Amino acid sequence: MGTGVSNALAADVTLARAVDDYLATLGGAEQANTRRQYGRILRRLVLEFGADTAPSEVDPDRFANWFASQWGQRSPSTWNVSLDAVMSAEAYWQRQGWLGDDFSWMLKRRKPRPDHTRALTRAAVEQLLTREDIPLRERAFWSLLYETAARAEEVLALDIEDLDRPGRTASVRRKGGADIITWQARTAKLLPRLIGGRTSGPLFVTSRKARVELPAAHLDERGRGRLSYQQAEALFKEASGGATLHQLRHSKLTHQAEDGYPLPVLMELSGPMSVRSLAKYARISAEAQERRQAEPDPPGDGR
């Protein structure tokens, strides 16, 4: 059964012509990528249902089955883009009187999978760093990671002797050699509580004595081993709902970029990194874009 339309001319408009006419509306230079992408999807529609078929004759059940066979196993973003192409064309065809009801009505856009490569919101970071049910070690570790934008491996390798607590700095070992990281007030308050009376050994250690023999450099004065990356990552994922330790570093660099810090400052904060790689971190987040859109317009005459 088709998607009947009252306009008698609709049956004279073929799917091939309808697709061509729609794509012609995407003629701007800024729409070139959309035109190419939508064109590939819509021409597959023409191949499946026939160039001489009218848009109003496309059966919704058959379309839903065909669409699922083409994009059902693809990522939510690919599914959504493909469906957007069809729905956008349908809307144009309806305005021309070539189509009545959508033949895609049985399909819905899919919720994108969480992207664990992106920055966390400031609110999410603050919530993690202030949760009272999180042990002191984790809060100190996460705070130090975020405030310094250091890599987790670099921070886990720190020994108490590496710290300059009055100066809020520490020397870390990086690919290019030694480097200095700097933290802020929150970490400065947590570190003394974490360290207690210890004077040497790993800064972040396990809760119990090591069960296997470890080099002395990886043990503290009580025989506890250096906290491993695997354990630290697992604890953070559990507390954050799946985020990664790397996202704390990413978040700090993104938030600094949003606050207007220049590129040289960001490069100093990030450590050895190419400008091209840093650009991925310094993108303005959706959170920041929403804040800017919520700001009142500057005074003016409204023209």
Backbone hydrogen bonds in HBPLUS format (Angstrom, degrees):
<---DONOR---> <-ACCEPTOR-->    atom                        ^
c    i                          cat <-CA-CA->   ^        H-A-AA   ^      H-
h    n   atom  resd res      DA  || num        DHA   H-A  angle D-A-AA Bond
n    s   type  num  typ     dist DA aas  dist angle  dist       angle   num
A0003-THR N   A0056-SER O   2.73 MM  53  4.88 148.1  1.83 138.6 148.7     1
A0010-ALA N   A0007-ASN O   3.16 MM   3  5.62 159.5  2.20 112.0 118.2     2
A0012-ASP N   A0009-LEU O   2.94 MM   3  5.38 146.4  2.05 111.0 121.3     3
A0013-VAL N   A0010-ALA O   3.12 MM   3  5.44 161.0  2.16 110.5 116.5     4
A0018-ALA N   A0014-THR O   2.87 MM   4  6.09 161.1  1.91 150.8 157.0     5
A0015-LEU N   A0053-THR O   2.53 MM  38  5.48 132.6  1.75 153.3 161.0     6
A0019-VAL N   A0015-LEU O   2.93 MM   4  6.08 156.5  1.98 148.7 153.8     7
A0016-ALA N   A0051-ALA O   3.18 MM  35  4.75 168.1  2.19 137.6 133.9     8
A0020-ASP N   A0016-ALA O   3.09 MM   4  6.32 165.5  2.11 147.1 151.0     9
A0021-ASP N   A0017-ARG O   2.84 MM   4  6.03 164.9  1.86 157.2 161.1    10
A0022-TYR N   A0018-ALA O   3.01 MM   4  6.14 155.2  2.07 141.6 148.5    11
A0023-LEU N   A0019-VAL O   2.91 MM   4  6.14 171.2  1.92 159.0 161.0    12
A0024-ALA N   A0020-ASP O   3.03 MM   4  6.18 141.1  2.19 141.8 152.2    13
A0025-THR N   A0022-TYR O   2.90 MM   3  5.43 150.2  1.99 112.2 121.4    14
A0026-LEU N   A0023-LEU O   3.00 MM   3  5.35 154.2  2.07 107.8 116.0    15
A0031-GLN N   A0028-GLY O   2.93 MM   3  5.17 152.0  2.01 106.2 115.4    16
A0032-ALA N   A0029-ALA O   3.28 MM   3  5.36 165.1  2.30 110.4 111.1    17
A0035-ARG N   A0031-GLN O   2.82 MM   4  6.01 158.9  1.87 157.2 163.7    18
A0036-ARG N   A0032-ALA O   3.01 MM   4  6.26 158.5  2.06 149.2 154.2    19
A0037-GLN N   A0033-ASN O   2.95 MM   4  6.13 167.7  1.96 152.1 155.7    20
A0038-TYR N   A0034-THR O   2.81 MM   4  5.81 170.6  1.82 154.7 157.9    21
A0039-GLY N   A0035-ARG O   2.86 MM   4  5.68 146.2  1.97 134.1 144.6    22
A0040-ARG N   A0036-ARG O   3.13 MM   4  6.36 153.8  2.20 145.5 150.1    23
A0041-ILE N   A0037-GLN O   3.38 MM   4  6.70 158.6  2.43 146.0 151.0    24
A0042-LEU N   A0038-TYR O   2.89 MM   4  6.08 170.8  1.90 160.2 162.6    25
A0043-ARG N   A0039-GLY O   2.96 MM   4  5.96 150.7  2.05 146.4 153.4    26
A0044-ARG N   A0041-ILE O   3.19 MM   3  5.31 130.6  2.45  96.7 109.5    27
A0045-LEU N   A0041-ILE O   3.24 MM   4  6.64 141.8  2.39 138.5 149.0    28
A0046-VAL N   A0042-LEU O   3.06 MM   4  6.43 148.7  2.16 141.7 149.4    29
A0047-LEU N   A0043-ARG O   3.00 MM   4  6.23 156.5  2.05 140.8 146.7    30
A0048-GLU N   A0044-ARG O   3.06 MM   4  6.23 151.4  2.14 142.4 149.5    31
A0049-PHE N   A0045-LEU O   3.02 MM   4  6.20 165.8  2.04 154.6 157.6    32
A0050-GLY N   A0046-VAL O   2.76 MM   4  5.28 134.6  1.96 143.5 150.9    33
A0053-THR N   A0050-GLY O   3.22 MM   3  5.38 160.3  2.26 105.8 111.8    34
A0057-GLU N   A0054-ALA O   2.84 MM   3  5.26 159.9  1.88 116.7 123.6    35
A0058-VAL N   A0055-PRO O   3.33 MM   3  5.67 171.1  2.34 111.9 114.2    36
A0063-PHE N   A0059-ASP O   2.84 MM   4  6.01 159.6  1.88 155.7 162.7    37
A0064-ALA N   A0060-PRO O   2.88 MM   4  6.02 161.7  1.91 147.9 152.4    38
A0065-ASN N   A0061-ASP O   3.08 MM   4  6.32 162.1  2.11 150.6 154.8    39
A0066-TRP N   A0062-ARG O   2.90 MM   4  6.08 161.9  1.93 151.3 156.8    40
A0067-PHE N   A0063-PHE O   2.79 MM   4  5.91 170.0  1.80 158.7 161.6    41
A0068-ALA N   A0064-ALA O   3.05 MM   4  6.12 162.2  2.08 143.9 148.9    42
A0069-SER N   A0065-ASN O   3.06 MM   4  6.23 146.8  2.17 140.1 149.0    43
A0069-SER N   A0066-TRP O   3.09 MM   3  5.10 118.7  2.48  94.1 109.5    44
A0070-GLN N   A0066-TRP O   3.06 MM   4  6.35 137.6  2.25 145.5 157.1    45
A0070-GLN N   A0067-PHE O   3.10 MM   3  5.15 129.4  2.37  95.9 109.3    46
A0071-TRP N   A0067-PHE O   2.91 MM   4  6.10 164.5  1.93 160.4 163.8    47
A0072-GLY N   A0068-ALA O   2.74 MM   4  4.32 136.3  1.93 124.5 128.8    48
A0074-ARG N   A0071-TRP O   3.17 MM   3  5.18 160.5  2.21 105.3 111.1    49
A0079-TRP N   A0075-SER O   2.95 MM   4  6.24 166.8  1.97 161.4 165.4    50
A0080-ASN N   A0076-PRO O   2.87 MM   4  5.99 161.5  1.90 147.7 152.9    51
A0081-VAL N   A0077-SER O   2.97 MM   4  6.14 161.2  2.00 147.1 151.8    52
A0082-SER N   A0078-THR O   3.02 MM   4  6.14 164.0  2.04 149.6 154.1    53
A0083-LEU N   A0079-TRP O   2.93 MM   4  6.14 157.6  1.98 150.1 156.7    54
A0084-ASP N   A0080-ASN O   2.76 MM   4  5.90 153.5  1.83 147.3 155.6    55
A0085-ALA N   A0081-VAL O   3.01 MM   4  6.25 148.5  2.12 144.3 151.6    56
A0086-VAL N   A0082-SER O   3.38 MM   4  6.72 158.7  2.42 143.3 147.2    57
A0087-MET N   A0083-LEU O   2.90 MM   4  6.12 171.1  1.90 158.6 161.3    58
A0088-SER N   A0084-ASP O   2.84 MM   4  5.84 155.9  1.89 147.0 153.2    59
A0089-ALA N   A0085-ALA O   3.13 MM   4  6.29 157.4  2.18 142.2 148.1    60
A0090-GLU N   A0086-VAL O   2.86 MM   4  6.10 159.5  1.90 152.4 158.8    61
A0091-ALA N   A0087-MET O   3.01 MM   4  6.19 156.7  2.07 143.8 149.1    62
A0092-TYR N   A0088-SER O   3.23 MM   4  6.53 153.1  2.31 142.2 148.6    63
A0093-TRP N   A0089-ALA O   2.90 MM   4  6.21 163.8  1.92 156.4 161.1    64
A0094-GLN N   A0090-GLU O   2.85 MM   4  6.08 152.3  1.93 153.0 160.4    65
A0095-ARG N   A0091-ALA O   3.14 MM   4  6.40 150.1  2.24 139.3 146.7    66
A0095-ARG N   A0092-TYR O   3.08 MM   3  5.15 116.9  2.49  95.3 110.6    67
A0096-GLN N   A0092-TYR O   3.10 MM   4  6.45 137.8  2.28 143.7 155.6    68
A0096-GLN N   A0093-TRP O   3.19 MM   3  5.06 127.5  2.48  90.6 104.3    69
A0098-TRP N   A0093-TRP O   2.88 MM   5  5.17 156.9  1.94 160.6 154.5    70
A0097-GLY N   A0094-GLN O   3.05 MM   3  4.98 149.6  2.14  97.9 107.5    71
A0107-LEU N   A0104-SER O   3.02 MM   3  5.79 167.5  2.03 128.4 132.4    72
A0125-VAL N   A0121-THR O   3.05 MM   4  6.37 160.5  2.09 153.2 157.8    73
A0126-GLU N   A0122-ARG O   2.91 MM   4  6.10 167.0  1.92 152.1 156.0    74
A0127-GLN N   A0123-ALA O   2.93 MM   4  6.07 154.2  2.00 144.8 151.9    75
A0128-LEU N   A0124-ALA O   3.09 MM   4  6.30 155.9  2.15 145.4 151.1    76
A0129-LEU N   A0125-VAL O   2.99 MM   4  6.23 158.1  2.04 153.8 159.9    77
A0130-THR N   A0126-GLU O   3.14 MM   4  6.16 121.9  2.49 140.3 152.5    78
A0134-ILE N   A0131-ARG O   3.37 MM   3  5.69 166.2  2.39 108.3 111.8    79
A0139-ARG N   A0135-PRO O   3.13 MM   4  6.45 166.9  2.15 156.9 160.9    80
A0140-ALA N   A0136-LEU O   2.87 MM   4  6.03 163.1  1.90 159.5 163.8    81
A0141-PHE N   A0137-ARG O   2.93 MM   4  6.07 158.8  1.97 147.4 153.9    82
A0142-TRP N   A0138-GLU O   2.82 MM   4  5.96 174.6  1.83 159.0 160.2    83
A0143-SER N   A0139-ARG O   2.94 MM   4  5.90 157.3  1.99 141.0 148.1    84
A0144-LEU N   A0140-ALA O   2.95 MM   4  6.04 159.0  1.99 144.8 150.6    85
A0145-LEU N   A0141-PHE O   2.92 MM   4  6.16 157.4  1.98 149.2 155.9    86
A0146-TYR N   A0142-TRP O   2.92 MM   4  6.11 166.7  1.94 151.9 155.1    87
A0147-GLU N   A0143-SER O   2.91 MM   4  5.98 172.9  1.91 154.5 157.0    88
A0148-THR N   A0144-LEU O   3.13 MM   4  5.96 150.7  2.22 140.4 147.1    89
A0149-ALA N   A0145-LEU O   2.90 MM   4  5.58 132.4  2.13 139.7 151.1    90
A0154-GLU N   A0151-ARG O   3.04 MM   3  5.31 123.6  2.37 103.3 117.3    91
A0155-VAL N   A0151-ARG O   3.19 MM   4  6.58 156.6  2.25 154.9 161.1    92
A0156-LEU N   A0152-ALA O   2.92 MM   4  6.11 162.9  1.95 157.2 162.0    93
A0157-ALA N   A0153-GLU O   3.18 MM   4  6.21 132.3  2.42 133.9 144.6    94
A0158-LEU N   A0155-VAL O   3.11 MM   3  5.34 162.1  2.15 107.6 113.2    95
A0203-LEU N   A0158-LEU O   2.99 MM  45  5.79 169.3  2.00 142.2 139.3    96
A0162-ASP N   A0159-ASP O   2.87 MM   3  5.36 154.2  1.94 114.4 122.7    97
A0160-ILE N   A0201-GLY O   2.88 MM  41  5.89 162.3  1.91 171.0 169.6    98
A0163-LEU N   A0160-ILE O   3.15 MM   3  5.64 162.3  2.18 114.8 120.1    99
A0164-ASP N   A0169-THR O   2.76 MM   5  5.19 161.8  1.80 166.5 160.0   100
A0168-ARG N   A0164-ASP O   2.80 MM   4  5.80 111.9  2.27 143.7 163.1   101
A0169-THR N   A0164-ASP O   3.18 MM   5  5.19 162.4  2.21 135.3 138.8   102
A0168-ARG N   A0165-ARG O   3.14 MM   3  4.81 148.7  2.24  95.5 105.0   103
A0183-TRP N   A0168-ARG O   3.07 MM  15  5.60 157.8  2.12 144.5 151.0   104
A0170-ALA N   A0181-ILE O   3.05 MM  11  5.50 141.6  2.20 146.8 153.4   105
A0181-ILE N   A0170-ALA O   2.94 MM  11  5.50 161.4  1.98 157.4 163.6   106
A0172-VAL N   A0179-ASP O   2.78 MM   7  5.35 160.6  1.81 151.5 158.0   107
A0179-ASP N   A0172-VAL O   2.90 MM   7  5.35 144.6  2.03 151.5 159.5   108
A0174-ARG N   A0177-GLY O   2.84 MM   3  5.11 160.8  1.88 139.4 144.8   109
A0177-GLY N   A0174-ARG O   2.92 MM   3  5.11 162.7  1.95 113.4 117.8   110
A0188-ALA N   A0184-GLN O   3.00 MM   4  6.15 156.9  2.05 152.8 160.0   111
A0189-LYS N   A0185-ALA O   3.04 MM   4  6.28 136.6  2.23 147.9 157.4   112
A0189-LYS N   A0186-ARG O   3.19 MM   3  5.36 135.3  2.40  98.7 110.2   113
A0190-LEU N   A0186-ARG O   3.16 MM   4  6.47 146.1  2.28 143.7 153.3   114
A0190-LEU N   A0187-THR O   3.08 MM   3  5.03 119.3  2.47  94.0 109.4   115
A0191-LEU N   A0187-THR O   2.95 MM   4  6.00 165.3  1.97 164.4 164.8   116
A0194-LEU N   A0190-LEU O   3.02 MM   4  6.27 152.1  2.10 153.0 161.8   117
A0195-ILE N   A0191-LEU O   2.87 MM   4  6.03 163.9  1.89 162.7 166.1   118
A0196-GLY N   A0192-PRO O   2.94 MM   4  5.85 159.6  1.98 142.1 148.3   119
A0198-ARG N   A0195-ILE O   3.11 MM   3  5.61 162.8  2.14 139.3 137.8   120
A0227-LEU N   A0204-PHE O   2.89 MM  23  5.61 173.0  1.89 132.5 132.6   121
A0206-THR N   A0225-GLY O   2.78 MM  19  5.56 151.2  1.86 157.8 167.3   122
A0210-ALA N   A0223-GLY O   3.01 MM  13  6.36 165.6  2.04 152.8 149.4   123
A0218-HIS N   A0215-PRO O   2.91 MM   3  5.60 161.7  1.94 121.9 127.9   124
A0219-LEU N   A0216-ALA O   3.17 MM   3  5.31 159.6  2.21 116.8 115.2   125
A0226-ARG N   A0218-HIS O   2.90 MM   8  5.22 130.1  2.15 146.4 148.4   126
A0220-ASP N   A0224-ARG O   2.95 MM   4  5.47 148.1  2.06 144.0 154.1   127
A0223-GLY N   A0220-ASP O   3.03 MM   3  5.31 166.7  2.05 116.0 118.2   128
A0232-ALA N   A0228-SER O   3.03 MM   4  6.21 165.5  2.05 149.6 154.2   129
A0233-GLU N   A0229-TYR O   2.80 MM   4  5.91 161.4  1.83 155.6 160.3   130
A0234-ALA N   A0230-GLN O   3.05 MM   4  6.17 159.7  2.09 143.1 148.7   131
A0235-LEU N   A0231-GLN O   3.02 MM   4  6.24 160.2  2.06 152.0 156.6   132
A0236-PHE N   A0232-ALA O   3.09 MM   4  6.30 155.0  2.16 144.7 151.3   133
A0237-LYS N   A0233-GLU O   2.92 MM   4  6.12 164.5  1.94 155.1 159.3   134
A0238-GLU N   A0234-ALA O   3.06 MM   4  6.21 158.1  2.11 145.5 151.3   135
A0239-ALA N   A0235-LEU O   3.14 MM   4  6.31 158.6  2.19 143.4 148.7   136
A0240-SER N   A0236-PHE O   2.87 MM   4  5.92 153.2  1.94 153.0 160.3   137
A0241-GLY N   A0237-LYS O   3.01 MM   4  5.70 123.1  2.35 140.7 149.2   138
A0242-GLY N   A0237-LYS O   2.83 MM   5  4.34 144.3  1.96 131.8 136.7   139
A0247-GLN N   A0244-THR O   3.00 MM   3  5.39 140.1  2.16 105.5 116.3   140
A0248-LEU N   A0245-LEU O   3.01 MM   3  5.58 149.2  2.11 113.4 121.6   141
A0250-HIS N   A0246-HIS O   2.98 MM   4  6.29 168.0  2.00 154.3 157.9   142
A0251-SER N   A0247-GLN O   2.76 MM   4  5.73 154.2  1.82 137.2 144.8   143
A0252-LYS N   A0248-LEU O   3.07 MM   4  6.28 160.4  2.11 147.4 151.0   144
A0253-LEU N   A0249-ARG O   3.21 MM   4  6.49 169.6  2.22 156.7 158.5   145
A0254-THR N   A0250-HIS O   2.97 MM   4  6.17 160.0  2.01 152.5 158.6   146
A0255-HIS N   A0251-SER O   2.83 MM   4  5.99 165.2  1.85 154.4 158.7   147
A0256-GLN N   A0252-LYS O   2.90 MM   4  6.08 154.7  1.96 149.6 156.5   148
A0257-ALA N   A0253-LEU O   3.00 MM   4  6.17 155.3  2.06 143.2 149.9   149
A0258-GLU N   A0254-THR O   2.93 MM   4  6.21 155.5  1.99 150.2 157.0   150
A0259-ASP N   A0255-HIS O   3.06 MM   4  6.25 137.4  2.24 136.6 147.6   151
A0259-ASP N   A0256-GLN O   3.15 MM   3  5.04 125.6  2.46  91.3 105.4   152
A0261-TYR N   A0256-GLN O   3.14 MM   5  5.69 165.0  2.16 155.4 150.8   153
A0260-GLY N   A0257-ALA O   3.05 MM   3  5.24 160.1  2.09 107.2 112.1   154
A0265-VAL N   A0262-PRO O   3.09 MM   3  5.56 124.4  2.41 110.6 123.6   155
A0266-LEU N   A0262-PRO O   3.16 MM   4  6.51 158.7  2.20 152.0 158.5   156
A0267-MET N   A0263-LEU O   2.87 MM   4  6.09 156.1  1.93 158.1 164.9   157
A0268-GLU N   A0264-PRO O   3.00 MM   4  6.17 149.0  2.10 139.6 147.8   158
A0269-LEU N   A0265-VAL O   2.93 MM   4  6.18 153.4  2.00 146.8 154.4   159
A0270-SER N   A0266-LEU O   2.88 MM   4  6.02 155.2  1.94 147.5 153.9   160
A0271-GLY N   A0267-MET O   3.18 MM   4  6.08 138.1  2.36 138.9 146.8   161
A0278-LEU N   A0274-SER O   2.92 MM   4  6.19 162.7  1.95 153.8 158.9   162
A0279-ALA N   A0275-VAL O   2.99 MM   4  6.15 142.2  2.14 143.7 152.8   163
A0280-LYS N   A0277-SER O   3.15 MM   3  5.66 143.9  2.28 110.0 118.6   164
A0281-TYR N   A0278-LEU O   2.94 MM   3  5.32 132.8  2.17 107.4 120.0   165
A0282-ALA N   A0278-LEU O   3.05 MM   4  6.30 145.5  2.17 150.1 160.8   166
A0289-GLN N   A0285-SER O   3.07 MM   4  6.40 157.2  2.12 148.4 155.0   167
A0290-GLU N   A0286-ALA O   2.94 MM   4  6.15 154.8  2.00 148.2 154.3   168
A0291-ARG N   A0287-GLU O   3.04 MM   4  6.36 151.0  2.13 143.7 151.8   169
A0292-ARG N   A0288-ALA O   2.97 MM   4  6.24 157.5  2.02 150.0 155.5   170
A0293-GLN N   A0289-GLN O   2.97 MM   4  6.20 155.1  2.03 146.5 153.4   171
A0294-ALA N   A0290-GLU O   3.04 MM   4  6.21 138.1  2.23 140.0 150.6   172
A0294-ALA N   A0291-ARG O   3.20 MM   3  5.13 127.3  2.49  91.5 105.1   173
A0295-GLU N   A0292-ARG O   3.15 MM   3  5.23 149.3  2.25  99.7 108.8   174
